[in-house]
Amino acid sequence: MYEFAVTPAVTQLRRPGVIITEVTPGGLAEELELRPDDRIIKVNGRTVRDYLDFRFQTAGETELTFRVKKPDGETVDIEFDREEGEDFGLNFEQIVPRQCANECIFCFCKGNPTDARPSLFVRDEDIRLSFLYGNYTTLSSITDDEMKRIVEQRLSPQYVSVHATDLKTRAYLLGVSEVRADISGKLKTLLDNDIELHAQVVLCPGINDGVQLEKTLRDLAGHYPKVVSTAVVPVALTRYNTDERLTRVTPEFCQRTIKQVEKLQKEFRKTLGVTFAFLGDEIYLKAGMDVPSRRHYGNYPQIEDGVGMVRTFLNGFEKLLAGRKTESKRVEAVQLARQFFKNVRTHPDARVPELKQAASPAKRSRLRGTIMTGEMFAPILGEQIGKYNRATGSKLKVLAVPNTYFGGDVAVAGLLTGQDYLRVKDEIDGDFVVIPKHTIKSDEPILLDGMTFEELRSQMPVPIYDLDTPGLMEFLG
Ligand code: SF4
């Protein structure tokens, strides 16, 4: 049986199987009389725990038996054949995240206001979500079953929060015993079985920086190419993080870190042929320095962790401005942005399709509106939008929105809330306002402070659009 190693407070009783949420009309599943709310508990005699198991156990199989539990409790076996690769026409319930059992000193949950959206308090540590979405896990409470599953189902790559390879330091950061913090055996198992890993270091001044950081990066680089890359991102403290062991990240600290890591990056490029250790964009922005060039990032292995997003945006925007009059260049710029900014998790209902109408050249020159973003990215976006205004005659304004909801060092666009947007609504100019799409929850139109998109929309003086970076490029292009 699959073992969910969870902290008692968040233990969820899981019934075996995976629940069907949708059956495509006219598809194979409908023919088999499968219905929403049916639970597939076995495929060819093997237990199914979630849709990943279902995918794994049906892959390549043409002769199948499903054991299905109907909502009324009846259990039926359905035997059937399918064409090779034939789709079942089924959608399943989402994976219920397994919870971590750590007490990291910098845990984001401790930095949440008490009224934040409940899902912000979910401490997910799940190898399945790591594989599917690039969520980081510490591996410190991963069970033998989960280790076996990674290897057996080739759930590769995995994203691992290492933080420090020095055991004492790692245990201190994770708030667990050294025995628990020690993942050397697990890492060896994964690497020996050719599971690729991407590592992360959440950099906490005075704890895992300096000599510790150098040791961590060198130790991890020793496992390249199986450890593919390492992201170093700064700890972000809200006004609710009052733990005295933590020190805020300053511009001087960022400048020192850049200098230190640049030396290592140079060395890795020489010995490994790749940069390997990447600093988060926030570190360059806080240091007041330019982000590195396109070449530095290779194929952007850690872009989902905020590493290289600014460079991608700048390059895409440059292409957009340079190729404003050429359709192929405009398309190229948008495609480039789409490739890296996936934003797959924003709720579809929050999309506002009519915005596309503004994209004709005549309308572009009349664009008057406000683009809201976090204080950190605002200067960069503002510079590019300034160029765009000069080139097109549009009057777009970039509005840096202070994050008063979380407060502290939080200045990234992704953590802006409904309350933050409303606090600056009097500064909106023009006919519409754009907010970053990823500030809205993936599966329902709700913001981080629990405000619904509808509530926000009703209180704004102008129409509000949520756009991701490709969406913004498409709109402007
Ligand atoms: S930071 Fe992540 S691993 Fe650490 S306690 Fe919080 S949720 Fe768990």
Residues whose N, C-alpha, C, O or C-beta is under 5 A from the ligand:
A	BS01	SF4	C100 N102 E103 C104 C107 F108 R123 D124 T138
